[in-house]
């Protein structure tokens, strides 16, 4: 099983996770902040190392207090800015 730690500051989100599988070529993980109404805003994309670990910092251009959840999804690296609905992690803030 994997684990994740997320710290959110006014201008940055710090994500540390282990146990994430390597993705096939042309796929990435994407971190999102979610609102109570279900809408989401992308925070950024990332990949994991060969051990399934990520330690990444992502700049926030939104007010984190406007959001109630964090989500990590698997996304095709195709330029489409919408959520794929393939969440691998979802938690309340």
C-alpha positions as CSV (number, residue, x, y, z in Angstrom):
1,X,0.0,0.0,0.0
2,X,1.1,3.5,-0.7
3,X,1.1,6.6,1.5
4,X,1.0,10.3,0.9
5,X,1.7,13.5,2.8
6,X,0.4,16.8,1.6
7,X,1.3,20.2,3.0
8,X,-0.5,23.3,1.7
9,X,0.8,26.8,2.3
10,X,-0.6,30.0,0.8
11,X,1.5,29.8,-2.3
12,X,2.7,26.2,-2.5
13,X,1.6,22.6,-2.2
14,X,4.2,20.0,-1.1
15,X,3.4,16.4,-2.0
16,X,5.4,13.4,-0.8
17,X,4.1,10.0,-1.8
18,X,5.4,6.4,-1.9
19,X,3.9,3.3,-3.5
20,X,2.7,4.8,-6.7
21,X,3.1,2.6,-9.7
22,X,5.2,3.6,-12.8
23,X,2.8,4.8,-15.5
24,X,2.9,3.9,-19.1
25,X,4.5,6.3,-21.6
26,X,2.4,9.3,-22.4
27,X,0.7,9.3,-19.0
28,X,1.3,11.5,-15.9
29,X,0.0,11.9,-12.4
30,X,-1.8,15.2,-11.8
31,X,-2.6,16.9,-8.5
32,X,-5.9,18.8,-8.1
33,X,-7.6,20.9,-5.4
34,X,-11.3,20.3,-5.2
35,X,-14.2,22.5,-4.1
36,X,-17.2,21.4,-2.1
37,X,-19.3,21.7,-5.3
38,X,-17.1,19.1,-7.0
39,X,-15.2,21.4,-9.3
40,X,-11.4,21.0,-9.4
41,X,-8.4,23.1,-10.3
42,X,-5.1,21.5,-11.5
43,X,-2.1,22.2,-9.3
44,X,0.4,20.4,-11.6
45,X,1.6,17.2,-13.1
46,X,4.4,14.9,-11.9
47,X,6.0,11.5,-12.4
48,X,7.5,9.1,-9.9
49,X,10.9,7.5,-9.6
50,X,11.6,3.8,-10.2
51,X,10.6,3.1,-6.5
52,X,7.2,4.8,-6.9
53,X,8.3,7.9,-4.9
54,X,7.6,11.6,-5.5
55,X,8.7,14.6,-3.5
56,X,7.4,17.6,-5.3
57,X,6.5,21.2,-4.7
58,X,3.8,22.9,-6.9
59,X,3.1,26.6,-7.0
60,X,-0.5,27.6,-6.1
61,X,-2.1,30.3,-8.0
62,X,-5.4,30.0,-6.1
63,X,-6.4,30.5,-2.5
64,X,-6.1,27.1,-0.8
65,X,-8.8,28.0,1.7
66,X,-11.3,27.9,-1.1
67,X,-10.9,24.1,-1.4
68,X,-12.0,21.2,0.6
69,X,-10.2,18.2,-1.0
70,X,-7.0,17.1,-2.8
71,X,-7.0,14.6,-5.5
72,X,-4.3,12.8,-7.6
73,X,-5.3,11.3,-10.9
74,X,-3.7,9.5,-13.8
75,X,-3.9,11.6,-16.9
76,X,-3.0,11.1,-20.5
77,X,-0.3,13.5,-21.4
78,X,-2.4,14.9,-24.3
79,X,-2.9,18.6,-23.4
80,X,-6.5,18.1,-22.4
81,X,-6.9,20.2,-19.2
82,X,-9.9,18.2,-17.7
83,X,-9.8,15.5,-15.0
84,X,-9.7,12.0,-16.4
85,X,-11.8,10.6,-13.5
86,X,-9.1,8.1,-12.8
87,X,-8.3,9.1,-9.3
88,X,-5.6,7.2,-7.3
89,X,-5.8,9.3,-4.2
90,X,-8.6,11.6,-2.8
91,X,-8.7,13.1,0.7
92,X,-10.4,15.9,2.5
93,X,-8.4,18.9,3.5
